[in-house]
Amino acid sequence: MYMKRTVFVIVSFMLAICLLQGCGAAKNGDMYYDAPDMGYYNEENAPSYAYDEVKENDFTVAEVKNTSTFSLDRNTTGYSIARQQINNGMKIAKDSVRVEEYVNYFSYSYPEPTDGKPLAISGKLFDCPWNAENKLFTVGVSAKQIDFTDKKQNNLVFLIDVSGSMFGSDRLGLIQNAFTMLANNLDNNDVVSIVTYAGATKVVAEGVKGAEKARICNILQDLSAGGSTAGASGIQLAYEVAAKYFIQGGNNRVMLATDGDFNVGIRNKNQLNDFISSKRETGIYLSVFGVGMGNTRDDIMETLAKNGNGNYGYLDSLTEARKLLVTEMGGTLETVAKDAKINVTFNADKVEKFRLIGYENKMMSEDDFNDENKDAGEIGSGHTVTAVYEIKLKDGAADIAKIEDNTEFASAKIKCKKPDNNENIEIDKTFDFTICAETPDEDGAFIACVTEFGLLLRNSQYKGT
């Protein structure tokens, strides 16, 4: 036990150093830069930009309620936002810490789907390193890897905020270089349009073939920032352009790059929610890329991605842009599971209580889970998604497990749709005590470290010892 906890402390320390200094040793995330000393969140020094409030999930007594339901996606913005705050010498804003986005920033070695379905479920159960009385139960979801030798044709609209707040090399300059990298990796028959918005909206390139890479890149590099921010009208125009060049059976996507600081037109989040939700049935997907600090509206960008059949990434450097738009381009652009949601059920005879760590702003009711028209998350090609539960077994459950390893303690069901025809798909998995290990494997140990790191940054009441 002493050795195991010593290893946990060492790996946790290494993870913190990786985030601060940028070494590439921790899993496969690209991390970089020297950074100032990190301080924990302090209410007096909290930055002024907006995040949705995160109210941590409490423990649930399994005999009272034994199910946990939430929307599945692989947004990873929280991790790169933390890195940006640290590099800027800022305190970590408590509500910027969405623990599942820290965990999902990295990929893990989960079994891939083998039954023709887009997703596969697996699980691990091991001792909780920060609470000796409990265990960690991780639910891993892996998405099928699309064969890109015969990939879909892309119809992409780069929607770029060129308002005055986007001035700077870490904002518009970063976006110009990021989309230039993406353009240079497109196929010749892909179609690219570029829409800009500030006080007014403008189509600066329309229906340009991917073969004309130099033209696309030159247009991007010629953009400049100035004016107010009419974000909603820019989104409207971008969807109109995407619809004009819609490719049946292709990947049709608006790629919005902004600091999210809309100050003209629709600014209320509820209005934005309704507005972007109305676009879901067009067959056009949305990717949101956030930049900047200070006036940056993470809450607006998260709302847009969550309600627009989309994904959300935060670009704190060109290295992160390369990760999302080049290295992981298939997962960013190619959705394999639409409206994905999961229901995890615990055996109340074996589990006393459980707590889902993270996903606080993605929780769903069981009615929503069973409603096939309810919008949920999107998962891209080759992506992995992880959920972490801290659970307390009933007295004697672990002892019984030694005799009856096949005793079931939990089950999971995913509901999702095929993105091309909305066919409903269900994937089921049961978990018994054969997956229980006193010492976690490499993935499990790393997941535990990332999770505890997030709890420490939040100064969570559940951070344990």
C-alpha positions in Angstrom: 0.0 0.0 0.0 2.8 2.4 0.9 4.6 1.7 -2.4 1.4 2.2 -4.4 0.7 5.6 -2.8 4.3 6.7 -3.2 4.1 5.9 -6.9 0.8 7.9 -7.1 2.4 10.9 -5.4 5.4 10.8 -7.8 3.3 10.5 -10.9 0.9 13.2 -9.7 4.0 15.5 -9.2 5.2 14.6 -12.7 1.8 15.5 -14.2 1.9 18.9 -12.5 5.4 19.6 -13.8 4.3 18.5 -17.3 1.4 20.9 -17.3 3.5 23.7 -15.9 6.7 23.3 -18.0 5.4 21.6 -21.1 7.3 18.3 -21.3 5.7 15.8 -23.6 6.2 12.8 -21.4 2.7 12.5 -19.9 0.7 10.3 -22.3 0.3 11.9 -25.7 -0.7 15.5 -25.0 1.4 18.2 -26.4 2.6 20.4 -23.5 5.1 23.2 -23.6 6.4 26.5 -22.2 8.1 27.4 -19.0 5.6 28.9 -16.5 5.5 30.8 -13.2 4.8 29.1 -9.9 1.2 27.8 -9.7 -1.2 29.0 -6.9 -4.5 27.5 -6.1 -7.7 29.2 -6.9 -8.3 32.3 -4.8 -11.7 34.1 -4.8 -10.1 37.5 -4.5 -7.8 36.9 -7.5 -10.4 35.2 -9.7 -10.2 36.4 -13.3 -13.2 38.3 -14.7 -14.0 36.3 -17.8 -17.1 34.0 -17.7 -17.4 30.3 -17.0 -20.5 28.4 -16.3 -20.7 27.5 -12.6 -19.6 24.0 -11.7 -21.4 22.5 -8.7 -19.6 19.2 -7.9 -21.6 16.0 -7.9 -22.2 14.6 -4.4 -22.2 11.0 -3.3 -25.5 9.2 -4.1 -26.7 6.4 -1.9 -27.3 3.4 -4.3 -30.3 2.1 -2.4 -32.0 5.5 -2.9 -31.0 6.0 -6.5 -28.7 3.6 -8.4 -28.4 5.3 -11.8 -26.2 8.0 -13.2 -26.9 9.5 -16.7 -25.1 12.1 -18.7 -24.2 13.3 -22.2 -21.0 11.9 -23.7 -18.5 14.0 -25.6 -14.7 14.6 -25.7 -14.4 18.3 -25.2 -10.9 19.0 -23.7 -10.9 22.8 -23.3 -10.6 22.9 -19.5 -7.1 21.4 -19.6 -5.6 23.9 -22.2 -7.4 26.8 -20.5 -5.7 25.8 -17.2 -2.3 25.7 -19.0 -3.0 29.2 -20.5 -3.9 30.6 -17.0 -0.7 29.2 -15.6 1.5 30.5 -18.4 -0.1 33.9 -17.9 0.8 33.8 -14.2 -2.9 33.7 -13.2 -4.7 31.9 -10.5 -6.8 28.9 -11.7 -10.5 30.0 -11.9 -12.4 27.4 -10.0 -15.2 27.1 -12.5 -12.8 26.6 -15.4 -11.8 23.3 -13.9 -14.1 20.7 -15.5 -12.3 17.5 -14.4 -13.6 15.3 -17.2 -12.0 17.6 -19.7 -8.7 17.1 -18.0 -9.0 13.3 -18.1 -10.3 13.3 -21.7 -7.5 15.5 -23.0 -5.4 12.3 -23.2 -6.1 9.1 -25.1 -6.1 5.6 -23.5 -5.7 2.0 -24.6 -9.3 0.9 -24.5 -10.6 -2.1 -26.6 -11.9 -0.9 -29.9 -15.3 -1.8 -31.3 -15.4 -5.2 -33.0 -19.1 -5.7 -33.6 -19.8 -3.1 -36.3 -21.0 -0.6 -33.7 -19.3 2.9 -33.5 -18.4 2.6 -29.8 -17.2 0.1 -27.3 -17.4 0.1 -23.5 -14.8 -1.1 -21.0 -14.1 -0.6 -17.3 -11.5 -0.7 -14.5 -11.9 -1.0 -10.7 -9.1 -0.3 -8.3 -8.3 1.3 -4.9 -8.9 5.0 -4.7 -5.4 6.6 -4.1 -6.7 9.6 -2.1 -9.4 7.7 -0.1 -8.4 4.3 1.4 -12.1 3.4 2.1 -13.2 3.8 -1.5 -12.4 2.5 -5.0 -12.2 4.2 -8.4 -14.4 2.8 -11.1 -13.5 4.1 -14.6 -15.8 3.6 -17.6 -13.9 3.9 -20.9 -15.5 4.4 -24.3 -13.6 4.0 -27.5 -14.8 5.1 -30.9 -14.1 3.2 -34.1 -11.2 4.4 -36.3 -12.4 5.5 -39.7 -10.3 4.3 -42.6 -9.2 7.6 -44.2 -7.9 6.0 -47.4 -11.5 6.6 -48.7 -12.5 9.4 -46.4 -15.5 11.7 -46.9 -15.3 14.9 -48.8 -15.1 18.0 -46.6 -17.3 21.1 -47.0 -15.8 23.5 -44.4 -16.7 27.1 -43.6 -14.1 28.9 -41.5 -16.1 31.4 -39.5 -13.6 33.8 -38.0 -14.2 36.6 -35.5 -12.2 39.6 -36.7 -13.6 42.1 -34.1 -11.3 44.4 -32.2 -11.1 42.0 -29.2 -9.4 39.5 -31.5 -6.4 41.7 -32.1 -3.1 40.0 -31.2 -0.8 37.1 -32.0 -2.6 34.9 -29.4 -6.0 35.5 -31.0 -6.5 36.3 -34.6 -2.8 35.6 -35.4 -3.1 32.2 -33.8 -6.3 31.4 -35.7 -4.8 32.5 -39.0 -1.9 30.1 -38.5 -4.1 27.3 -37.2 -6.5 27.3 -40.1 -3.5 27.7 -42.5 -2.1 24.4 -41.1 -5.5 22.8 -41.6 -5.9 24.1 -45.1 -2.5 22.6 -46.0 -3.7 19.2 -44.9 -7.0 19.1 -46.9 -7.6 17.0 -49.9 -7.7 18.7 -53.3 -11.5 18.0 -53.7 -12.4 19.4 -50.4 -14.4 22.7 -50.4 -13.5 25.7 -48.2 -15.3 29.0 -47.6 -14.3 31.8 -45.3 -16.7 34.0 -43.5 -15.6 36.9 -41.2 -17.6 38.9 -38.7 -17.1 42.0 -36.7 -19.6 44.9 -36.8 -20.7 43.3 -40.0 -20.4 39.9 -41.7 -18.6 39.2 -44.9 -17.9 36.2 -47.2 -14.2 36.6 -48.1 -13.9 33.2 -49.9 -16.6 30.9 -51.2 -16.5 27.3 -52.4 -12.7 27.3 -53.0 -11.3 23.8 -53.8 -8.7 22.3 -51.4 -6.3 22.2 -54.4 -6.1 26.0 -54.2 -4.2 25.9 -50.9 -2.0 29.0 -51.6 -5.1 31.1 -52.3 -6.9 29.9 -49.1 -3.8 30.6 -47.0 -3.2 34.0 -48.5 -6.8 35.0 -47.8 -6.4 33.9 -44.2 -3.1 35.8 -43.7 -4.6 39.0 -45.1 -7.3 39.2 -42.3 -7.1 42.0 -39.7 -9.0 42.7 -36.5 -11.3 45.7 -35.7 -14.8 46.6 -34.8 -17.6 45.2 -32.6 -18.7 41.6 -32.4 -21.9 40.5 -34.2 -21.4 36.8 -33.5 -24.9 35.5 -34.1 -25.2 37.1 -37.6 -21.8 35.6 -38.5 -23.0 32.1 -37.5 -26.2 32.6 -39.5 -24.3 33.5 -42.7 -21.8 30.7 -42.2 -24.6 28.1 -42.1 -26.1 29.6 -45.2 -22.8 29.3 -47.0 -22.3 25.7 -45.7 -25.8 24.8 -46.9 -25.1 26.3 -50.4 -22.1 23.9 -50.8 -23.7 21.0 -48.9 -22.1 17.6 -49.8 -24.5 14.7 -49.5 -22.7 12.0 -47.5 -19.8 14.4 -46.9 -18.6 16.2 -43.8 -20.3 19.5 -43.7 -19.0 21.7 -40.9 -18.8 25.3 -39.7 -15.6 26.0 -37.8 -16.0 29.0 -35.5 -12.9 30.7 -34.1 -13.6 33.4 -31.5 -13.0 34.6 -28.0 -16.8 34.3 -27.6 -17.2 38.0 -26.6 -20.4 38.7 -28.6 -21.5 42.3 -28.0 -23.8 42.9 -31.0 -27.0 41.0 -31.7 -27.9 37.9 -29.7 -25.8 37.9 -26.4 -28.1 36.1 -24.0 -27.1 32.4 -23.5 -30.6 31.1 -23.6 -31.2 32.9 -26.9 -28.0 31.6 -28.3 -29.0 28.1 -27.2 -32.3 28.3 -29.1 -30.6 29.9 -32.1 -27.9 27.2 -32.5 -30.2 24.4 -31.6 -32.4 25.2 -34.6 -29.3 24.5 -36.8 -28.9 20.9 -35.6 -31.2 19.4 -38.1 -29.4 20.9 -41.1 -26.8 18.1 -41.2 -24.2 20.7 -40.7 -21.9 20.2 -37.6 -20.2 22.9 -35.6 -16.6 23.1 -34.2 -15.8 25.9 -31.9 -12.2 27.0 -31.2 -11.7 29.5 -28.4 -8.7 31.8 -28.0 -7.5 34.5 -25.7 -7.8 35.4 -22.0 -9.3 38.4 -20.2 -12.7 39.0 -21.9 -12.9 35.4 -23.2 -16.4 33.9 -22.8 -15.9 30.2 -22.3 -19.5 29.8 -21.3 -20.7 31.2 -24.6 -18.4 28.9 -26.6 -19.4 25.9 -24.6 -23.1 26.7 -25.1 -22.6 26.9 -28.9 -20.7 23.6 -29.1 -23.0 21.7 -26.7 -26.2 22.7 -28.5 -25.0 22.7 -32.1 -23.9 19.1 -32.7 -20.4 20.2 -32.1 -17.1 20.0 -30.3 -15.1 22.7 -28.5 -11.4 23.1 -28.3 -9.3 25.9 -26.7 -6.2 27.0 -28.5 -3.5 28.3 -26.2 -0.7 27.8 -28.7 0.1 26.7 -32.2 1.1 23.3 -30.7 -2.4 22.8 -29.4 -3.8 23.9 -32.8 -1.6 21.3 -34.5 -2.9 18.7 -32.0 -6.6 19.4 -32.8 -6.5 20.4 -36.4 -3.7 18.1 -37.8 -2.8 15.2 -35.5 -6.4 14.6 -34.4 -8.0 16.0 -37.5 -10.0 12.8 -38.1 -11.6 12.9 -34.7 -12.2 16.7 -34.9 -13.9 16.5 -38.3 -15.3 13.0 -38.6 -18.2 12.2 -36.2 -18.9 8.5 -35.7 -21.6 8.7 -32.9 -24.2 11.5 -32.7 -26.3 12.4 -29.6 -24.3 10.0 -27.5 -25.4 9.6 -23.9 -24.7 7.0 -21.2 -26.6 5.5 -18.3 -24.6 3.7 -15.6 -26.5 1.5 -13.1 -25.0 0.3 -9.8 -25.9 -3.0 -8.0 -27.2 -1.6 -4.7 -26.5 -5.0 -3.0 -22.8 -4.4 -3.6 -22.3 -0.7 -3.9 -23.2 1.6 -0.9 -22.7 4.9 -2.6 -21.1 6.5 -5.7 -20.0 9.8 -7.1 -19.4 10.8 -10.7 -16.4 13.1 -10.9 -16.9 15.8 -13.5 -19.6 16.0 -16.2 -21.6 18.3 -13.8 -22.9 20.5 -16.7 -23.7 17.4 -18.8 -26.0 15.5 -16.5 -29.3 14.2 -17.9 -32.5 12.8 -16.5 -33.5 9.2 -17.3 -36.4 10.6 -19.3 -33.9 12.5 -21.4 -31.8 9.4 -21.8 -34.9 7.5 -23.1 -35.9 10.4 -25.4 -34.4 9.6 -28.9 -35.0 13.3 -29.9 -32.9 14.7 -27.0 -29.7 16.3 -28.1 -26.5 14.9 -26.5 -22.8 14.7 -27.3 -20.8 13.9 -30.4 -17.8 11.5 -30.5 -15.2 11.6 -33.3 -13.2 8.9 -35.1 -10.6 7.2 -32.9 -11.5 9.3 -29.8 -11.6 7.8 -26.3 -14.0 9.1 -23.6 -13.6 8.4 -19.9 -15.9 8.7 -16.9 -14.5 8.3 -13.3 -16.6 7.3 -10.3 -15.5 7.1 -6.7 -17.5 4.3 -5.2 -17.8 2.8 -1.7 -18.6 -0.9 -1.7 -20.8 -2.4 1.0 -19.1 -4.1 3.9 -18.2 -7.6 2.8 -18.7 -6.9 -0.9 -15.0 -7.0 -1.7 -14.6 -10.2 0.4 -17.5 -11.8 -1.5 -15.8 -10.8 -4.7 -12.7 -12.9 -3.9 -15.0 -15.9 -3.9 -17.4 -14.9 -6.6 -15.4 -12.7 -9.1 -18.2 -12.8 -11.6 -20.6 -10.9 -9.2 -22.0 -7.9 -11.1 -21.6 -4.6 -9.4 -22.5 -2.2 -12.3 -23.7 -2.0 -15.9 -23.6 0.7 -18.6 -25.8 1.5 -21.6 -25.0 3.9 -24.3 -27.6 5.3 -26.7 -26.4 7.2 -29.8 -27.2 7.7 -33.5 -25.4 7.1 -36.8 -24.5 10.6 -38.0 -25.5 9.9 -41.6 -29.0 8.5 -41.2 -29.9 9.0 -37.5 -30.3 5.3 -37.0 -30.6 4.6 -33.2 -27.9 2.4 -31.7 -27.6 0.9 -28.2 -24.4 -0.6 -26.7 -24.5 -2.5 -23.3 -21.8 -3.6 -20.9 -21.9 -5.3 -17.5 -19.1 -5.1 -15.0 -18.2 -7.7 -12.4 -15.4 -8.0 -9.9 -13.1 -9.7 -12.3 -12.0 -6.2 -13.3 -11.0 -5.3 -9.8 -7.2 -4.8 -9.2 -5.4 -3.6 -6.1 -2.9 -1.8 -8.3 -4.2 0.0 -11.4 -2.6 -0.5 -14.8 -0.8 2.4 -16.5 -3.9 4.0 -17.9 -5.8 3.6 -14.6 -2.9 5.2 -12.6 -2.6 8.1 -15.0 -6.4 8.7 -15.0 -6.4 8.7 -11.1 -3.5 11.3 -11.2 -5.2 13.6 -13.6 -8.5 13.4 -11.7 -6.9 14.2 -8.3 -4.9 17.0 -10.0 -8.3 18.6 -11.0 -9.7 18.1 -7.6 -6.7 19.9 -6.1 -7.0 22.8 -8.5 -10.7 23.1 -7.5 -9.7 22.8 -3.8 -12.5 20.2 -3.9 -14.1 19.0 -0.7 -13.6 15.5 -2.1 -9.8 15.8 -2.7 -9.1 13.4 0.2 -5.7 12.8 1.6 
